[in-house]
Amino acid sequence: MTNPISTTGNIWRLHHGDQEMARLTVTGADWPWIHADVEALPSFEQFRPLFTEQERAVDTEDWEQADTCYTRIRSALTMTFPDASPVAEFMLHIHDDGTAGWRWHREPFDAANP
């Protein structure tokens, strides 16, 4: 059964405060990951180096740095579902090739694992 949220063509949105920074158009899913093409808006550019740093850390298996990047991303950015409701928790990777992959959860991880 296909999850309608991860249907190809659906658009998830990335925000910094009230400003939309990127549109993530779903290209497929490989549970638990969703994959997308990224339409980076001008406001995204201030965060591009952080995603590049995260990708480099993962590629070199520097997990401490990857965790630091994850924390910085989650403290600065929010994501919304295609219906514009907020995503409570997500782990997002935006790659230099203009694609993205992420996992998500409807509740914050702290609330899901008391």
N, C-alpha and C positions, 0 to 999 in steps of 0.2 A: 504494500500500500504506500503510495506516494504522499509525503507530507505537503499539503498545499502551500505552506510558507516557503518551502524550498523549490517551488515549481520554476522551471526555466522561464526567464523573462521577468520574474518578479524583481522589484527594486527595493532594496534596503537602503537606508540613508545613515550617513555618519555625520555627527554634529560636534561642534565645540561651542558650548553655551547654546545660544539660540541660532547660531549660524550653521547652515548646512555646508559641509566641507567636501562630501563625496557621495556619489550614487553608486551602489554596488548592484549590478544587474546579474542575477543568477544565471549561470551557464550549466550548472549541474550540481549533484551532491553525491558524496561518498561517505555515508554515515560514519562518524558524527560530523563530518566537515561539509560545509557548503562552499562552492566555488563561484567566482563572479569575475566579470570585467569591471574595472574601476573607471568611473568618470570623475576625475579629480577636478574640483572647482578651485578657483584662485586661492581661497582661504586654506586649502589643503597644504599648500607649499610650505608653510611654516612647520608642518609635522612630517613632511617627506623624509628629512634626515633621520628622524626617530624610527620610522619604519625600515629605512635602509640599515640603520644600526642594529635593529632587531633581526633582520634577515641575515646580516653578517654574523651575529652572535649564534644564531641557530645553525648556520652553515659550518661554523668552526666549533660547534658543540660547547660554546661558552654559556652554559645554562644559567649561571649567576647573572651574567649580563642580559641574557634573554629575559629572565624574570624581572630585572630592573626595568627593561624596556616595556614589558607587559604592564607593570605597575604604573609607569609614566603614561602609557596610552590610556589605561582605564581611569586614571585620575583626571585626565584632560578631556576625554572624548566620550560621547554617548552614541548609541545606535538605535534606530527604530526599525520595526517590522514594516513590511509593505503596506500595512493598514495604518501606519504612523504611530502605533502604540510603542512604548519604550521596551527595549530589550534589557532585561534586568542584569544579565551577565553575559559577557562574550570574550572570546580570545580571538583576536583578529591579526592576520598577517597580510599586509599589502606589499606586493612584490614590485621590484623595479620594472618588470615587464608589463605592468598595468593590469595585473590580475590580483585576486585576493582569495583567501581561504579563511573561514572562521567556524568556530563552534559557539553555541549559545545555550542559554538556559533561561527559563521563564522567571526564576527566582534568584536573588543574589546567592553566591556560593555559601556565604556565611549562614544565611537563613536555611539553605538546603541541607547543610551539614552542622546542626547545632552541637 
